[in-house]
Amino acid sequence: MAEPKGMKYEDRQQASAAAKKAMLERFKPKPHVTDPDLEARKAAAAAELEAVRAARNAEREAKRAAAAEAERLRLEDEALTQEARELDLRARQKEARDLRYAARKQKRK
């Protein structure tokens, strides 16, 4: 095999070793550069997340309170309606009883 002009076996070996070394350097992990603002951004993101959670919880509590108030009003209205029904029933029963009593009195005369 003819050698290229000016290339010897040692030169080729060195070039091959340098190429292998460069290939291995590509796969080595790079040193990490830490962002000086990373902690501040993390804290800001955490604060924003906490604010969103607090707003959602407040909204949820407001909905629960409104639902509880609506249920209380419904039950109160239902109780009043039931009481009115009972009073109406008692009045009709009393009227029927009074009519029967009056009819008996009428028969005796």
Secondary structure, DSSP 8 states (H G I E B T S, - for coil): ----TT--HHHHHHHHHHHHHHHHHHHS-------TTHHHHHHHHHHHHHHHHHHHHHHHHHHHHHHHHHHHHHHHHHHHHHHHHHHHHHHHHHHHHHHHHHHHHHHH-
